[in-house]
Amino acid sequence: MKKVITYGTFDLLHTGHINILRRAKEIGDYLIVAISSDEFNAIKNKKAYYSFEQRKAILEAIRYVDEVIPEHNWEQKIVDVQKHQIDIFVMGDDWKGKFDFLKDYCEVVYLPRTVGISTTKIKTDLNEVNNG
């Protein structure tokens, strides 16, 4: 069985999120999604609309996702890969090269992002609607 892992905040779920989860699942048999904890988001100066527990519940309802785990810090990726016996690490290609150090532990794949959609764009668009 090929195990795949990906990471993200996964706030304000959109088609770009679904696309990366679907494509990640297609290259393996079991998909683990590590989502940033609320505390980790605070360290990154990132504010999610939904709490960790809400984002976890949403992801667990998606058919491509087999397991959801918390991400507490940048450094835990090697531990996660080893602990969960990961074969393939997947991220969007906007992170290309940033996680190549994991190639010592598993295959690293950067998937193209869905054009025209992102959580940042959604927040900006909503802000313009509310202020316009």
Buried (B, 14 or more C-beta within 10 A) or exposed (E): EEBBBBBBBBBBBBEBBEBBBBBBBEBBEBBBBBBBBBEBBEEEEEEBEBEBEEBBEBBEEBEBBBBBBBBEEEEBBEEBBEEBEBBBBBBBEEBEEEBEEBEEBBBBBBBEBBEEBBBEEBBEEEEEEEEE
